């Protein structure tokens, strides 16, 4: 029995590895199929997969070349399936064109099973609200929505995505990692925050700086940054301008070192622009695993988790002053309880064990 994991980008490798381990543990021969182009670096790279498909390069996220590159990959992936003849195709979406091409492959090969795994919504998750009505974006969206029903299984990375595509089973991300022991080192007269991850055009920098300004008027504040991105220098300067010190740790991949930084912080920022359709972020899983409560603007799943599990605060433009005041005044016992709450949440929904259980139930292998 052969399963092909087909994915266009290097931004989903954690999920691909989890899926590979899962299918291997269930007795499948697993083959990976991807492109030779790094969406993250916007450059050709040596992808680690059984089938690596050369595609057109692109350098802007919103460009004709990007769409053409996706279409080229999807078409070549369908053609490459003819040589492998898999029993199951697990297709990571986006790119949206893969849904159409895998539907065409299944129409010709009735015995193959196809699982569509939606880990992002394009173009909905992009900050293009004023353009989304335009025909090219509607066509881009329809390449996914029109053909999803051809799949035998549909997975969505969060409940919010399921509401948008009107089908599927929620398969939350897992980072295949046990929670490390917490050793909080917090100061009563100081607040330390952390921003983890890429600093790009979907991050709501003004929202973060507005919140930090309010907090800094009541307590000394420090922001730790773990990550990089094209908006990083602007972010640092904007934070400094509101009177908050910045400690730039750059990129850190060692979990123990990250845990040491998280242990110094009161909250982690999980803040994106309101136009971005996202229900869960990978950074929030890192925060959860580390026991770091969050300051959040993400809608859907994460917003509900914040309220129901008491793992942090949902902020909006209307409640920034109120939340900042509460954060500055709350006792240490409340904060420490939130750290416990967020790790319990992680162990409930985001472990490898839970990931495998959902796949077992839906696929019934």
NORRA-V13119 format. One line per field, one symbol per residue. psi: psi as a letter, one per 20 degrees, with the letter a starting at -180 (. if undefined). A space follows every 10 residues. Layout:
# NORRA-V13119
psi = ???
This chain:
# NORRA-V13119
psi = ppppopqhqj ikhghggggg hghghjjqpp pqparjpohg ilqqrnqnrh oppprpqqiq hnqhhgghgg ggggghgghh hhhhmqhppo opprqhhhgg hhhhghhhnh iqqpppooiq opjhjqmkhi iiiqghhggg ghhghhjhii qhqpqqirhg hhhhikrrpp nqqqjlpqpq pqmpmqphjq pprpppapna jipnghgghg ghgghiihqp qppppoaari jggggghhgh ijkpqpooib ppiohgghhh ghhiqhqqpm orqhipnpiq qhhhhggghi korqoqipac ghggggghim jbppqrhhjg gggggghhiq rhhgghhhhg ghhgggighj rhghghgggg gghl.
